[in-house]
Amino acid sequence: MGILNDMKALHRFILIKCYIDKQKDILTMLEMPYEIAQFKRIKKHAVLSLAEKLEMIVEKN
């Protein structure tokens, strides 16, 4: 959890809700004031930020 604490609050919230709590994206989106495209963009940045902190290589599909 130390790595998550160093992240932006918004990124941390999305990562916890989507990957730790296993909440569906649509339910997480309803808790936030963002449109679908904005949410997906923010989620992508959160995942890439976490991968960078963990020094993981992420391949683009």
C-alpha positions as CSV (number, residue, x, y, z in Angstrom):
1,M,0.0,0.0,0.0
2,G,3.0,2.3,0.3
3,I,3.2,2.8,-3.4
4,L,-0.5,3.6,-3.6
5,N,-0.1,6.2,-0.9
6,D,2.4,8.1,-3.1
7,M,0.0,8.3,-6.0
8,K,-2.5,11.0,-6.8
9,A,-5.7,10.6,-4.7
10,L,-7.9,10.2,-7.9
11,H,-5.6,7.5,-9.3
12,R,-5.5,5.7,-6.0
13,F,-9.3,5.8,-5.7
14,I,-9.8,4.3,-9.2
15,L,-7.1,1.6,-8.7
16,I,-8.5,0.6,-5.3
17,K,-12.2,0.5,-6.5
18,C,-11.5,-1.3,-9.8
19,Y,-8.7,-3.7,-8.9
20,I,-8.8,-4.3,-5.2
21,D,-12.5,-4.0,-4.5
22,K,-13.3,-5.5,-7.9
23,Q,-16.0,-2.9,-8.5
24,K,-17.2,-2.6,-12.1
25,D,-16.1,0.5,-14.0
26,I,-19.7,1.8,-14.4
27,L,-20.3,1.8,-10.7
28,T,-17.0,3.6,-10.0
29,M,-17.9,6.2,-12.7
30,L,-21.2,6.9,-11.0
31,E,-19.3,7.9,-7.9
32,M,-17.3,10.4,-9.8
33,P,-18.1,13.6,-11.8
34,Y,-16.5,12.4,-15.0
35,E,-17.8,11.3,-18.4
36,I,-17.0,7.8,-19.7
37,A,-14.1,8.9,-22.0
38,Q,-12.6,11.0,-19.2
39,F,-12.8,8.1,-16.7
40,K,-11.2,5.7,-19.1
41,R,-8.4,8.1,-19.8
42,I,-7.8,8.7,-16.0
43,K,-7.9,5.0,-15.3
44,K,-5.3,4.4,-18.1
45,H,-3.0,7.0,-16.6
46,A,-3.5,5.5,-13.1
47,V,-2.5,2.0,-14.4
48,L,0.5,3.4,-16.3
49,S,1.6,5.4,-13.3
50,L,1.4,2.3,-11.1
51,A,3.3,0.2,-13.6
52,E,6.0,2.9,-13.8
53,K,6.4,2.9,-10.0
54,L,6.7,-0.9,-10.0
55,E,9.2,-0.7,-13.0
56,M,6.9,-2.9,-15.1
57,I,6.9,-2.9,-18.9
58,V,3.5,-2.3,-20.4
59,E,2.7,-3.4,-23.9
60,K,0.2,-1.5,-26.0
61,N,-2.6,-3.6,-27.6
